Amino acid sequence: MALLIAALAARGTSTIHAVEQIDRGYERLDERLGALGARIERVDHRVGARRLTKYERRSTNDE
């Protein structure tokens, strides 16, 4: 969760990989933060049989 908060506070685009721990503890967190104005994109990557999920946060002042 601390990593997600830091990503939301950072300028530019932040990427968090393997967000299973966040998903397990916080239901629909990306939707809830989106309702507060965060721009979060959930990207699903499949590597073999393993599913990798990441959050990408893009701010309006990307550099």
C-alpha positions as CSV (number, residue, x, y, z in Angstrom):
1,M,0.0,0.0,0.0
2,A,2.8,2.4,0.8
3,L,4.2,1.9,-2.7
4,L,0.8,2.7,-4.2
5,I,0.6,5.9,-2.2
6,A,4.1,6.9,-3.2
7,A,3.2,6.3,-6.9
8,L,0.1,8.5,-6.6
9,A,2.2,11.3,-5.1
10,A,5.0,11.1,-7.7
11,R,5.1,13.1,-10.9
12,G,4.9,11.4,-14.2
13,T,4.0,7.8,-14.8
14,S,4.4,5.2,-12.1
15,T,4.2,1.4,-12.6
16,I,3.6,-1.2,-9.9
17,H,4.0,-4.8,-10.9
18,A,2.5,-7.9,-9.2
19,V,-0.3,-6.1,-7.3
20,E,-1.8,-9.3,-6.0
21,Q,-1.1,-8.2,-2.4
22,I,-3.0,-4.9,-2.9
23,D,-5.9,-6.7,-4.6
24,R,-6.2,-9.2,-1.8
25,G,-6.4,-6.5,0.9
26,Y,-8.4,-3.8,-0.9
27,E,-11.5,-4.6,-3.0
28,R,-11.8,-2.4,-6.2
29,L,-9.1,0.0,-5.0
30,D,-8.3,1.2,-8.5
31,E,-12.0,2.1,-9.0
32,R,-12.2,3.9,-5.7
33,L,-9.1,5.9,-6.3
34,G,-10.3,6.7,-9.8
35,A,-13.5,8.2,-8.3
36,L,-11.2,10.5,-6.3
37,G,-9.4,11.7,-9.5
38,A,-6.5,9.2,-9.8
39,R,-5.9,8.0,-13.3
40,I,-5.1,4.3,-12.8
41,E,-4.8,1.8,-15.6
42,R,-4.9,-1.9,-14.9
43,V,-2.8,-3.8,-17.4
44,D,-3.0,-7.6,-17.6
45,H,0.2,-9.4,-18.9
46,R,0.3,-13.1,-19.3
47,V,3.7,-14.8,-19.1
48,G,3.3,-18.5,-19.6
49,A,0.7,-19.8,-17.1
50,R,1.4,-16.9,-14.7
51,R,-0.7,-13.8,-14.8
52,L,1.0,-10.5,-14.0
53,T,-1.0,-7.5,-13.2
54,K,0.2,-3.9,-12.7
55,Y,-1.2,-0.5,-11.9
56,E,0.0,2.4,-14.1
57,R,-0.7,5.9,-12.8
58,R,-0.4,8.8,-15.2
59,S,-0.5,12.3,-14.1
60,T,-1.5,15.3,-16.2
61,N,2.0,16.8,-15.9
62,D,4.0,13.9,-17.3
63,E,7.6,14.9,-18.1
